[in-house]
Amino acid sequence: MIRPIVTNEQFLAKKSTLAAKDDVQIITDLKDTLAANADRCVGMAANMIGFSKRIIIFDDGEGAKIMVNPVITKRSGRYDTEEGCLSLVGKRKCTRYKQIEVRFLDEDFKPRKSIFTDFTAEIIQHECDHLEGKII
């Protein structure tokens, strides 16, 4: 189901809780909502569609990918940038890392660990900030 985008900063500022297998409908809703906003968005966190659960989705041009309970375990190549967000008006300055390593569960809830670089790493960091309640 395509969900409306949450713009309430008080809600977005709340830290998300761990997701479980019974949160699978959120994954479907994230896929549908990202697809509906593909012309202006490359990633979403579950809180952007009203669920304070640790689930993100992103599409870096190679198809939509889900991460459940992602944790960034390594970072390198610090840089400063500006990012926009579908939930917020305008752009904001932030610090990102060129390369990250992430532990997560895939959409089948199987454990994964991967290294991401460049734009893909930036998207993941942005969405993981949402999970921590950071207003970007």
N, CA, C and O atoms as CSV, one atom per row, in Angstrom:
chain,resi,resn,atom,element,x,y,z
A,1,MET,N,N,0.829,-1.170,0.000
A,1,MET,CA,C,0.000,0.000,0.000
A,1,MET,C,C,0.885,1.249,0.000
A,1,MET,O,O,1.864,1.333,0.741
A,2,ILE,N,N,0.526,2.201,-0.833
A,2,ILE,CA,C,1.243,3.488,-0.853
A,2,ILE,C,C,0.788,4.292,0.356
A,2,ILE,O,O,-0.401,4.544,0.547
A,3,ARG,N,N,1.759,4.686,1.162
A,3,ARG,CA,C,1.478,5.439,2.387
A,3,ARG,C,C,1.817,6.915,2.196
A,3,ARG,O,O,2.689,7.251,1.394
A,4,PRO,N,N,1.136,7.797,2.923
A,4,PRO,CA,C,1.507,9.217,2.877
A,4,PRO,C,C,2.853,9.432,3.560
A,4,PRO,O,O,3.216,8.695,4.477
A,5,ILE,N,N,3.587,10.440,3.110
A,5,ILE,CA,C,4.894,10.763,3.679
A,5,ILE,C,C,4.697,11.600,4.943
A,5,ILE,O,O,4.010,12.622,4.922
A,6,VAL,N,N,5.301,11.157,6.030
A,6,VAL,CA,C,5.218,11.854,7.313
A,6,VAL,C,C,6.137,13.073,7.276
A,6,VAL,O,O,7.302,12.972,6.891
A,7,THR,N,N,5.603,14.222,7.678
A,7,THR,CA,C,6.397,15.452,7.742
A,7,THR,C,C,6.475,16.008,9.164
A,7,THR,O,O,7.109,17.038,9.391
A,8,ASN,N,N,5.841,15.342,10.112
A,8,ASN,CA,C,5.829,15.784,11.498
A,8,ASN,C,C,7.210,15.531,12.123
A,8,ASN,O,O,7.607,14.385,12.334
A,9,GLU,N,N,7.931,16.620,12.415
A,9,GLU,CA,C,9.293,16.485,12.924
A,9,GLU,C,C,9.347,15.862,14.310
A,9,GLU,O,O,10.344,15.224,14.650
A,10,GLN,N,N,8.306,16.026,15.119
A,10,GLN,CA,C,8.294,15.376,16.433
A,10,GLN,C,C,8.275,13.861,16.281
A,10,GLN,O,O,8.986,13.151,16.993
A,11,PHE,N,N,7.463,13.369,15.356
A,11,PHE,CA,C,7.424,11.926,15.103
A,11,PHE,C,C,8.751,11.450,14.510
A,11,PHE,O,O,9.294,10.432,14.939
A,12,LEU,N,N,9.267,12.180,13.532
A,12,LEU,CA,C,10.518,11.792,12.878
A,12,LEU,C,C,11.710,11.825,13.827
A,12,LEU,O,O,12.707,11.147,13.579
A,13,ALA,N,N,11.632,12.597,14.907
A,13,ALA,CA,C,12.728,12.733,15.864
A,13,ALA,C,C,12.780,11.582,16.879
A,13,ALA,O,O,13.697,11.523,17.698
A,14,LYS,N,N,11.813,10.681,16.829
A,14,LYS,CA,C,11.808,9.535,17.739
A,14,LYS,C,C,12.677,8.409,17.193
A,14,LYS,O,O,12.624,8.087,16.006
A,15,LYS,N,N,13.471,7.821,18.068
A,15,LYS,CA,C,14.317,6.696,17.683
A,15,LYS,C,C,13.437,5.472,17.394
A,15,LYS,O,O,12.514,5.171,18.151
A,16,SER,N,N,13.728,4.780,16.305
A,16,SER,CA,C,12.951,3.608,15.906
A,16,SER,C,C,13.350,2.366,16.707
A,16,SER,O,O,14.480,2.249,17.181
A,17,THR,N,N,12.403,1.454,16.843
A,17,THR,CA,C,12.650,0.203,17.555
A,17,THR,C,C,12.965,-0.923,16.569
A,17,THR,O,O,12.681,-0.816,15.376
A,18,LEU,N,N,13.555,-2.000,17.084
A,18,LEU,CA,C,13.914,-3.131,16.233
A,18,LEU,C,C,12.686,-3.697,15.527
A,18,LEU,O,O,11.599,-3.775,16.100
A,19,ALA,N,N,12.881,-4.084,14.286
A,19,ALA,CA,C,11.822,-4.705,13.491
A,19,ALA,C,C,11.888,-6.218,13.662
A,19,ALA,O,O,12.942,-6.779,13.962
A,20,ALA,N,N,10.751,-6.864,13.467
A,20,ALA,CA,C,10.651,-8.322,13.558
A,20,ALA,C,C,9.879,-8.839,12.350
A,20,ALA,O,O,9.368,-8.062,11.543
A,21,LYS,N,N,9.805,-10.156,12.241
A,21,LYS,CA,C,9.145,-10.755,11.087
A,21,LYS,C,C,7.682,-10.352,10.944
A,21,LYS,O,O,7.146,-10.359,9.836
A,22,ASP,N,N,7.037,-10.005,12.038
A,22,ASP,CA,C,5.632,-9.592,11.924
A,22,ASP,C,C,5.490,-8.165,11.391
A,22,ASP,O,O,4.372,-7.666,11.263
A,23,ASP,N,N,6.600,-7.507,11.080
A,23,ASP,CA,C,6.587,-6.180,10.461
A,23,ASP,C,C,6.724,-6.255,8.940
A,23,ASP,O,O,7.030,-5.252,8.295
A,24,VAL,N,N,6.503,-7.412,8.377
A,24,VAL,CA,C,6.715,-7.620,6.942
A,24,VAL,C,C,5.825,-6.712,6.081
A,24,VAL,O,O,6.221,-6.349,4.973
A,25,GLN,N,N,4.644,-6.341,6.560
A,25,GLN,CA,C,3.773,-5.453,5.778
A,25,GLN,C,C,4.433,-4.087,5.577
A,25,GLN,O,O,4.206,-3.432,4.559
A,26,ILE,N,N,5.244,-3.659,6.540
A,26,ILE,CA,C,5.955,-2.385,6.408
A,26,ILE,C,C,6.896,-2.439,5.204
A,26,ILE,O,O,7.041,-1.453,4.482
A,27,ILE,N,N,7.527,-3.575,4.992
A,27,ILE,CA,C,8.434,-3.748,3.850
A,27,ILE,C,C,7.658,-3.556,2.548
A,27,ILE,O,O,8.109,-2.839,1.656
A,28,THR,N,N,6.508,-4.188,2.440
A,28,THR,CA,C,5.666,-4.044,1.243
A,28,THR,C,C,5.250,-2.595,1.052
A,28,THR,O,O,5.291,-2.076,-0.064
A,29,ASP,N,N,4.853,-1.943,2.131
A,29,ASP,CA,C,4.426,-0.549,2.044
A,29,ASP,C,C,5.590,0.361,1.654
A,29,ASP,O,O,5.399,1.307,0.890
A,30,LEU,N,N,6.788,0.091,2.165
A,30,LEU,CA,C,7.962,0.877,1.769
A,30,LEU,C,C,8.244,0.714,0.277
A,30,LEU,O,O,8.529,1.694,-0.411
A,31,LYS,N,N,8.166,-0.506,-0.220
A,31,LYS,CA,C,8.388,-0.744,-1.652
A,31,LYS,C,C,7.381,0.029,-2.495
A,31,LYS,O,O,7.752,0.695,-3.462
A,32,ASP,N,N,6.110,-0.063,-2.126
A,32,ASP,CA,C,5.056,0.621,-2.878
A,32,ASP,C,C,5.229,2.136,-2.824
A,32,ASP,O,O,5.075,2.821,-3.835
A,33,THR,N,N,5.549,2.653,-1.643
A,33,THR,CA,C,5.657,4.106,-1.470
A,33,THR,C,C,6.895,4.650,-2.168
A,33,THR,O,O,6.837,5.722,-2.770
A,34,LEU,N,N,8.016,3.933,-2.099
A,34,LEU,CA,C,9.210,4.379,-2.824
A,34,LEU,C,C,8.942,4.383,-4.326
A,34,LEU,O,O,9.302,5.338,-5.014
A,35,ALA,N,N,8.318,3.338,-4.837
A,35,ALA,CA,C,8.008,3.271,-6.273
A,35,ALA,C,C,7.118,4.438,-6.689
A,35,ALA,O,O,7.292,4.996,-7.772
A,36,ALA,N,N,6.174,4.805,-5.844
A,36,ALA,CA,C,5.269,5.904,-6.162
A,36,ALA,C,C,5.964,7.267,-6.131
A,36,ALA,O,O,5.473,8.232,-6.717
A,37,ASN,N,N,7.098,7.341,-5.451
A,37,ASN,CA,C,7.843,8.597,-5.325
A,37,ASN,C,C,9.208,8.537,-6.006
A,37,ASN,O,O,10.087,9.348,-5.713
A,38,ALA,N,N,9.387,7.584,-6.907
A,38,ALA,CA,C,10.693,7.350,-7.528
A,38,ALA,C,C,11.222,8.546,-8.307
A,38,ALA,O,O,12.430,8.664,-8.511
A,39,ASP,N,N,10.351,9.419,-8.737
A,39,ASP,CA,C,10.781,10.597,-9.492
A,39,ASP,C,C,11.448,11.643,-8.604
A,39,ASP,O,O,12.080,12.569,-9.113
A,40,ARG,N,N,11.318,11.509,-7.284
A,40,ARG,CA,C,11.880,12.511,-6.387
A,40,ARG,C,C,12.508,11.944,-5.123
A,40,ARG,O,O,12.795,12.692,-4.188
A,41,CYS,N,N,12.727,10.619,-5.079
A,41,CYS,CA,C,13.232,9.992,-3.864
A,41,CYS,C,C,13.985,8.703,-4.195
A,41,CYS,O,O,13.551,7.934,-5.052
A,42,VAL,N,N,15.117,8.464,-3.514
A,42,VAL,CA,C,15.909,7.249,-3.742
A,42,VAL,C,C,15.990,6.358,-2.506
A,42,VAL,O,O,16.575,5.276,-2.557
A,43,GLY,N,N,15.407,6.806,-1.398
A,43,GLY,CA,C,15.445,5.999,-0.188
A,43,GLY,C,C,14.406,6.453,0.815
A,43,GLY,O,O,13.947,7.595,0.792
A,44,MET,N,N,14.042,5.530,1.701
A,44,MET,CA,C,13.072,5.828,2.750
A,44,MET,C,C,13.372,4.984,3.972
A,44,MET,O,O,13.912,3.882,3.882
A,45,ALA,N,N,13.005,5.537,5.113
A,45,ALA,CA,C,12.998,4.789,6.363
A,45,ALA,C,C,11.541,4.579,6.756
A,45,ALA,O,O,10.671,5.353,6.355
A,46,ALA,N,N,11.274,3.548,7.528
A,46,ALA,CA,C,9.891,3.223,7.901
A,46,ALA,C,C,9.182,4.371,8.609
A,46,ALA,O,O,7.967,4.519,8.477
A,47,ASN,N,N,9.927,5.189,9.361
A,47,ASN,CA,C,9.248,6.292,10.056
A,47,ASN,C,C,8.730,7.343,9.078
A,47,ASN,O,O,7.840,8.119,9.427
A,48,MET,N,N,9.263,7.380,7.875
A,48,MET,CA,C,8.772,8.326,6.873
A,48,MET,C,C,7.372,7.970,6.376
A,48,MET,O,O,6.691,8.799,5.772
A,49,ILE,N,N,6.943,6.717,6.639
A,49,ILE,CA,C,5.582,6.318,6.262
A,49,ILE,C,C,4.756,5.954,7.495
A,49,ILE,O,O,3.719,5.300,7.384
A,50,GLY,N,N,5.228,6.387,8.681
A,50,GLY,CA,C,4.412,6.262,9.879
A,50,GLY,C,C,4.720,5.120,10.823
A,50,GLY,O,O,3.966,4.893,11.769
A,51,PHE,N,N,5.808,4.391,10.598
A,51,PHE,CA,C,6.149,3.258,11.452
A,51,PHE,C,C,7.535,3.464,12.078
A,51,PHE,O,O,8.523,3.618,11.359
A,52,SER,N,N,7.608,3.466,13.392
A,52,SER,CA,C,8.894,3.659,14.085
A,52,SER,C,C,9.615,2.322,14.226
A,52,SER,O,O,9.875,1.858,15.336
A,53,LYS,N,N,9.928,1.723,13.110
A,53,LYS,CA,C,10.630,0.440,13.063
A,53,LYS,C,C,11.919,0.607,12.262
A,53,LYS,O,O,11.994,1.446,11.364
A,54,ARG,N,N,12.922,-0.186,12.589
A,54,ARG,CA,C,14.242,-0.058,11.977
A,54,ARG,C,C,14.282,-0.814,10.634
A,54,ARG,O,O,14.878,-1.885,10.518
A,55,ILE,N,N,13.633,-0.223,9.643
A,55,ILE,CA,C,13.615,-0.778,8.288
A,55,ILE,C,C,13.848,0.368,7.318
A,55,ILE,O,O,13.235,1.430,7.434
A,56,ILE,N,N,14.750,0.142,6.351
A,56,ILE,CA,C,14.967,1.132,5.299
A,56,ILE,C,C,14.873,0.459,3.937
A,56,ILE,O,O,14.993,-0.759,3.807
A,57,ILE,N,N,14.657,1.290,2.937
A,57,ILE,CA,C,14.671,0.848,1.545
A,57,ILE,C,C,15.445,1.885,0.755
A,57,ILE,O,O,15.389,3.076,1.061
A,58,PHE,N,N,16.166,1.436,-0.258
A,58,PHE,CA,C,16.838,2.382,-1.145
A,58,PHE,C,C,16.947,1.783,-2.530
A,58,PHE,O,O,16.955,0.565,-2.707
A,59,ASP,N,N,17.030,2.676,-3.517
A,59,ASP,CA,C,17.237,2.266,-4.900
A,59,ASP,C,C,18.338,3.140,-5.469
A,59,ASP,O,O,18.133,4.321,-5.750
A,60,ASP,N,N,19.498,2.547,-5.634
A,60,ASP,CA,C,20.662,3.272,-6.142
A,60,ASP,C,C,20.820,3.097,-7.649
A,60,ASP,O,O,21.905,3.288,-8.198
A,61,GLY,N,N,19.726,2.731,-8.307
A,61,GLY,CA,C,19.749,2.514,-9.747
A,61,GLY,C,C,19.839,1.048,-10.125
A,61,GLY,O,O,19.776,0.698,-11.304
A,62,GLU,N,N,19.987,0.188,-9.119
A,62,GLU,CA,C,20.080,-1.258,-9.355
A,62,GLU,C,C,18.907,-2.012,-8.746
A,62,GLU,O,O,19.009,-3.203,-8.454
A,63,GLY,N,N,17.800,-1.318,-8.557
A,63,GLY,CA,C,16.620,-1.940,-7.963
A,63,GLY,C,C,16.537,-1.674,-6.475
A,63,GLY,O,O,17.543,-1.417,-5.814
A,64,ALA,N,N,15.326,-1.739,-5.965
A,64,ALA,CA,C,15.081,-1.452,-4.549
A,64,ALA,C,C,15.655,-2.554,-3.667
A,64,ALA,O,O,15.517,-3.743,-3.953
A,65,LYS,N,N,16.301,-2.124,-2.589
A,65,LYS,CA,C,16.881,-3.055,-1.614
A,65,LYS,C,C,16.374,-2.693,-0.230
A,65,LYS,O,O,16.261,-1.519,0.123
A,66,ILE,N,N,16.072,-3.724,0.546
A,66,ILE,CA,C,15.564,-3.568,1.912
A,66,ILE,C,C,16.671,-3.909,2.904
A,66,ILE,O,O,17.449,-4.839,2.690
A,67,MET,N,N,16.727,-3.145,3.987
A,67,MET,CA,C,17.590,-3.472,5.122
A,67,MET,C,C,16.741,-3.418,6.382
A,67,MET,O,O,16.114,-2.401,6.679
A,68,VAL,N,N,16.728,-4.515,7.116
A,68,VAL,CA,C,16.018,-4.586,8.380
A,68,VAL,C,C,17.055,-4.514,9.498
A,68,VAL,O,O,18.048,-5.242,9.482
A,69,ASN,N,N,16.820,-3.645,10.455
A,69,ASN,CA,C,17.715,-3.457,11.605
A,69,ASN,C,C,19.169,-3.198,11.192
A,69,ASN,O,O,20.080,-3.831,11.725
A,70,PRO,N,N,19.395,-2.275,10.249
A,70,PRO,CA,C,20.775,-2.024,9.811
A,70,PRO,C,C,21.608,-1.335,10.899
A,70,PRO,O,O,21.114,-0.509,11.666
A,71,VAL,N,N,22.892,-1.712,10.932
A,71,VAL,CA,C,23.852,-1.086,11.834
A,71,VAL,C,C,25.112,-0.808,11.026
A,71,VAL,O,O,25.700,-1.722,10.448
A,72,ILE,N,N,25.519,0.441,10.990
A,72,ILE,CA,C,26.768,0.801,10.310
A,72,ILE,C,C,27.908,0.472,11.270
A,72,ILE,O,O,27.996,1.041,12.358
A,73,THR,N,N,28.779,-0.449,10.861
A,73,THR,CA,C,29.836,-0.932,11.747
A,73,THR,C,C,31.199,-0.319,11.457
A,73,THR,O,O,32.074,-0.322,12.323
A,74,LYS,N,N,31.389,0.205,10.252
A,74,LYS,CA,C,32.647,0.852,9.892
A,74,LYS,C,C,32.364,2.012,8.961
A,74,LYS,O,O,31.418,1.986,8.173
A,75,ARG,N,N,33.215,3.047,9.068
A,75,ARG,CA,C,33.101,4.239,8.230
A,75,ARG,C,C,34.498,4.697,7.849
A,75,ARG,O,O,35.432,4.602,8.646
A,76,SER,N,N,34.636,5.197,6.620
A,76,SER,CA,C,35.914,5.811,6.234
A,76,SER,C,C,35.668,6.829,5.125
A,76,SER,O,O,34.705,6.725,4.365
A,77,GLY,N,N,36.558,7.810,5.052
A,77,GLY,CA,C,36.474,8.826,4.009
A,77,GLY,C,C,35.462,9.912,4.302
A,77,GLY,O,O,34.585,10.180,3.481
A,78,ARG,N,N,35.570,10.530,5.441
A,78,ARG,CA,C,34.625,11.567,5.878
A,78,ARG,C,C,34.588,12.745,4.898
A,78,ARG,O,O,35.621,13.175,4.384
A,79,TYR,N,N,33.361,13.263,4.647
A,79,TYR,CA,C,33.185,14.466,3.832
A,79,TYR,C,C,31.902,15.177,4.257
A,79,TYR,O,O,31.019,14.578,4.870
A,80,ASP,N,N,31.815,16.452,3.924
A,80,ASP,CA,C,30.626,17.246,4.213
A,80,ASP,C,C,29.826,17.427,2.933
A,80,ASP,O,O,30.392,17.557,1.848
A,81,THR,N,N,28.505,17.435,3.071
A,81,THR,CA,C,27.625,17.570,1.926
A,81,THR,C,C,26.315,18.217,2.360
A,81,THR,O,O,26.145,18.562,3.529
A,82,GLU,N,N,25.400,18.379,1.425
A,82,GLU,CA,C,24.048,18.848,1.699
A,82,GLU,C,C,23.078,17.840,1.117
A,82,GLU,O,O,23.291,17.318,0.022
A,83,GLU,N,N,22.001,17.566,1.860
A,83,GLU,CA,C,21.012,16.607,1.402
A,83,GLU,C,C,19.609,17.160,1.562
A,83,GLU,O,O,19.331,17.960,2.456
A,84,GLY,N,N,18.745,16.719,0.683
A,84,GLY,CA,C,17.331,16.994,0.809
A,84,GLY,C,C,16.638,15.753,1.337
A,84,GLY,O,O,17.232,14.677,1.400
A,85,CYS,N,N,15.373,15.910,1.718
A,85,CYS,CA,C,14.611,14.791,2.263
A,85,CYS,C,C,13.150,14.966,1.880
A,85,CYS,O,O,12.611,16.071,1.951
A,86,LEU,N,N,12.523,13.893,1.482
A,86,LEU,CA,C,11.119,13.919,1.102
A,86,LEU,C,C,10.227,14.371,2.258
A,86,LEU,O,O,9.170,14.959,2.031
A,87,SER,N,N,10.645,14.099,3.495
A,87,SER,CA,C,9.859,14.464,4.677
A,87,SER,C,C,10.054,15.905,5.122
A,87,SER,O,O,9.277,16.413,5.931
A,88,LEU,N,N,11.077,16.567,4.604
A,88,LEU,CA,C,11.433,17.899,5.076
A,88,LEU,C,C,11.618,18.862,3.916
A,88,LEU,O,O,11.927,18.447,2.799
A,89,VAL,N,N,11.432,20.138,4.180
A,89,VAL,CA,C,11.591,21.167,3.157
A,89,VAL,C,C,13.049,21.619,3.119
A,89,VAL,O,O,13.676,21.795,4.163
A,90,GLY,N,N,13.582,21.806,1.920
A,90,GLY,CA,C,14.923,22.361,1.762
A,90,GLY,C,C,16.035,21.332,1.899
A,90,GLY,O,O,15.800,20.125,1.948
A,91,LYS,N,N,17.263,21.860,1.961
A,91,LYS,CA,C,18.450,21.014,2.102
A,91,LYS,C,C,19.137,21.347,3.416
A,91,LYS,O,O,19.020,22.454,3.941
A,92,ARG,N,N,19.859,20.353,3.931
A,92,ARG,CA,C,20.573,20.530,5.191
A,92,ARG,C,C,21.996,20.005,5.055
A,92,ARG,O,O,22.260,19.044,4.332
A,93,LYS,N,N,22.909,20.664,5.771
A,93,LYS,CA,C,24.301,20.225,5.778
A,93,LYS,C,C,24.441,19.005,6.683
A,93,LYS,O,O,23.786,18.897,7.720
A,94,CYS,N,N,25.314,18.090,6.263
A,94,CYS,CA,C,25.569,16.901,7.073
A,94,CYS,C,C,26.949,16.338,6.737
A,94,CYS,O,O,27.558,16.699,5.730
A,95,THR,N,N,27.415,15.464,7.589
A,95,THR,CA,C,28.679,14.764,7.380
A,95,THR,C,C,28.373,13.335,6.974
A,95,THR,O,O,27.523,12.680,7.578
A,96,ARG,N,N,29.054,12.856,5.968
A,96,ARG,CA,C,28.888,11.485,5.483
A,96,ARG,C,C,30.264,10.848,5.325
A,96,ARG,O,O,31.296,11.496,5.500
A,97,TYR,N,N,30.248,9.566,4.990
A,97,TYR,CA,C,31.479,8.804,4.774
A,97,TYR,C,C,31.403,8.126,3.417
A,97,TYR,O,O,30.356,7.615,3.022
A,98,LYS,N,N,32.516,8.128,2.716
A,98,LYS,CA,C,32.598,7.585,1.360
A,98,LYS,C,C,32.360,6.071,1.339
A,98,LYS,O,O,31.756,5.543,0.405
A,99,GLN,N,N,32.838,5.384,2.373
A,99,GLN,CA,C,32.665,3.930,2.435
A,99,GLN,C,C,32.152,3.527,3.808
A,99,GLN,O,O,32.634,4.007,4.834
A,100,ILE,N,N,31.162,2.633,3.809
A,100,ILE,CA,C,30.620,2.116,5.062
A,100,ILE,C,C,30.471,0.602,4.979
A,100,ILE,O,O,30.336,0.029,3.897
A,101,GLU,N,N,30.498,-0.025,6.139
A,101,GLU,CA,C,30.165,-1.444,6.241
A,101,GLU,C,C,28.895,-1.534,7.078
A,101,GLU,O,O,28.783,-0.872,8.110
A,102,VAL,N,N,27.937,-2.351,6.636
A,102,VAL,CA,C,26.641,-2.427,7.300
A,102,VAL,C,C,26.287,-3.887,7.586
A,102,VAL,O,O,26.403,-4.754,6.720
A,103,ARG,N,N,25.853,-4.134,8.819
A,103,ARG,CA,C,25.249,-5.415,9.204
A,103,ARG,C,C,23.740,-5.200,9.190
A,103,ARG,O,O,23.255,-4.189,9.697
A,104,PHE,N,N,22.995,-6.138,8.614
A,104,PHE,CA,C,21.540,-5.996,8.511
A,104,PHE,C,C,20.907,-7.343,8.225
A,104,PHE,O,O,21.598,-8.324,7.950
A,105,LEU,N,N,19.600,-7.380,8.291
A,105,LEU,CA,C,18.827,-8.531,7.838
A,105,LEU,C,C,18.227,-8.159,6.491
A,105,LEU,O,O,17.759,-7.036,6.304
A,106,ASP,N,N,18.241,-9.097,5.554
A,106,ASP,CA,C,17.591,-8.815,4.265
A,106,ASP,C,C,16.078,-8.984,4.433
A,106,ASP,O,O,15.604,-9.253,5.536
A,107,GLU,N,N,15.330,-8.830,3.358
A,107,GLU,CA,C,13.876,-8.871,3.493
A,107,GLU,C,C,13.345,-10.260,3.837
A,107,GLU,O,O,12.178,-10.408,4.198
A,108,ASP,N,N,14.197,-11.273,3.727
A,108,ASP,CA,C,13.842,-12.621,4.193
A,108,ASP,C,C,14.330,-12.863,5.617
A,108,ASP,O,O,14.258,-13.980,6.128
A,109,PHE,N,N,14.832,-11.793,6.256
A,109,PHE,CA,C,15.326,-11.800,7.629
A,109,PHE,C,C,16.561,-12.694,7.797
A,109,PHE,O,O,16.781,-13.290,8.851
A,110,LYS,N,N,17.358,-12.767,6.724
A,110,LYS,CA,C,18.635,-13.479,6.787
A,110,LYS,C,C,19.739,-12.460,7.062
A,110,LYS,O,O,19.743,-11.379,6.473
A,111,PRO,N,N,20.686,-12.797,7.961
A,111,PRO,CA,C,21.759,-11.850,8.286
A,111,PRO,C,C,22.696,-11.616,7.102
A,111,PRO,O,O,23.065,-12.545,6.383
A,112,ARG,N,N,23.067,-10.357,6.922
A,112,ARG,CA,C,23.972,-9.955,5.843
A,112,ARG,C,C,24.978,-8.948,6.397
A,112,ARG,O,O,24.748,-8.309,7.424
A,113,LYS,N,N,26.082,-8.830,5.698
A,113,LYS,CA,C,27.064,-7.782,5.963
A,113,LYS,C,C,27.638,-7.391,4.617
A,113,LYS,O,O,28.096,-8.245,3.857
A,114,SER,N,N,27.613,-6.082,4.316
A,114,SER,CA,C,28.093,-5.614,3.022
A,114,SER,C,C,28.816,-4.290,3.177
A,114,SER,O,O,28.616,-3.551,4.141
A,115,ILE,N,N,29.671,-4.013,2.188
A,115,ILE,CA,C,30.363,-2.726,2.109
A,115,ILE,C,C,29.721,-1.924,0.981
A,115,ILE,O,O,29.457,-2.453,-0.099
A,116,PHE,N,N,29.474,-0.647,1.243
A,116,PHE,CA,C,28.867,0.249,0.269
A,116,PHE,C,C,29.734,1.486,0.131
A,116,PHE,O,O,30.381,1.914,1.087
A,117,THR,N,N,29.742,2.059,-1.071
A,117,THR,CA,C,30.557,3.240,-1.321
A,117,THR,C,C,29.742,4.321,-2.021
A,117,THR,O,O,28.656,4.080,-2.548
A,118,ASP,N,N,30.315,5.521,-2.003
A,118,ASP,CA,C,29.831,6.654,-2.786
A,118,ASP,C,C,28.345,6.948,-2.545
A,118,ASP,O,O,27.907,7.008,-1.396
A,119,PHE,N,N,27.573,7.131,-3.615
A,119,PHE,CA,C,26.177,7.544,-3.503
A,119,PHE,C,C,25.340,6.537,-2.715
A,119,PHE,O,O,24.491,6.928,-1.913
A,120,THR,N,N,25.575,5.251,-2.939
A,120,THR,CA,C,24.823,4.230,-2.204
A,120,THR,C,C,25.085,4.351,-0.706
A,120,THR,O,O,24.158,4.265,0.099
A,121,ALA,N,N,26.339,4.550,-0.336
A,121,ALA,CA,C,26.677,4.729,1.077
A,121,ALA,C,C,25.993,5.960,1.647
A,121,ALA,O,O,25.531,5.940,2.788
A,122,GLU,N,N,25.922,7.029,0.866
A,122,GLU,CA,C,25.286,8.258,1.332
A,122,GLU,C,C,23.797,8.040,1.581
A,122,GLU,O,O,23.263,8.506,2.588
A,123,ILE,N,N,23.131,7.344,0.684
A,123,ILE,CA,C,21.701,7.057,0.862
A,123,ILE,C,C,21.481,6.268,2.157
A,123,ILE,O,O,20.622,6.619,2.967
A,124,ILE,N,N,22.255,5.213,2.341
A,124,ILE,CA,C,22.095,4.360,3.527
A,124,ILE,C,C,22.331,5.158,4.807
A,124,ILE,O,O,21.585,5.012,5.776
A,125,GLN,N,N,23.356,5.994,4.816
A,125,GLN,CA,C,23.621,6.808,6.002
A,125,GLN,C,C,22.458,7.747,6.304
A,125,GLN,O,O,22.079,7.922,7.462
A,126,HIS,N,N,21.895,8.348,5.260
A,126,HIS,CA,C,20.746,9.248,5.432
A,126,HIS,C,C,19.577,8.498,6.069
A,126,HIS,O,O,18.976,8.973,7.032
A,127,GLU,N,N,19.263,7.332,5.527
A,127,GLU,CA,C,18.126,6.564,6.036
A,127,GLU,C,C,18.394,6.034,7.442
A,127,GLU,O,O,17.482,5.992,8.268
A,128,CYS,N,N,19.621,5.632,7.723
A,128,CYS,CA,C,19.962,5.177,9.082
A,128,CYS,C,C,19.862,6.325,10.081
A,128,CYS,O,O,19.509,6.100,11.238
A,129,ASP,N,N,20.166,7.547,9.658
A,129,ASP,CA,C,19.953,8.708,10.529
A,129,ASP,C,C,18.475,8.824,10.910
A,129,ASP,O,O,18.149,9.136,12.056
A,130,HIS,N,N,17.583,8.571,9.948
A,130,HIS,CA,C,16.156,8.591,10.255
A,130,HIS,C,C,15.825,7.609,11.377
A,130,HIS,O,O,15.042,7.926,12.272
A,131,LEU,N,N,16.422,6.422,11.329
A,131,LEU,CA,C,16.138,5.405,12.346
A,131,LEU,C,C,16.554,5.859,13.737
A,131,LEU,O,O,15.974,5.442,14.740
A,132,GLU,N,N,17.565,6.719,13.784
A,132,GLU,CA,C,18.060,7.247,15.059
A,132,GLU,C,C,17.312,8.497,15.501
A,132,GLU,O,O,17.601,9.060,16.557
A,133,GLY,N,N,16.352,8.928,14.692
A,133,GLY,CA,C,15.578,10.118,15.030
A,133,GLY,C,C,16.306,11.418,14.715
A,133,GLY,O,O,15.936,12.478,15.220
A,134,LYS,N,N,17.340,11.339,13.880
A,134,LYS,CA,C,18.070,12.541,13.491
A,134,LYS,C,C,17.332,13.236,12.352
A,134,LYS,O,O,17.011,12.618,11.337
A,135,ILE,N,N,17.074,14.498,12.530
A,135,ILE,CA,C,16.409,15.297,11.504
A,135,ILE,C,C,17.482,15.790,10.545
A,135,ILE,O,O,18.349,16.575,10.929
A,136,ILE,N,N,17.427,15.342,9.321
A,136,ILE,CA,C,18.458,15.658,8.345
A,136,ILE,C,C,18.124,16.956,7.647
A,136,ILE,O,O,18.875,17.402,6.780
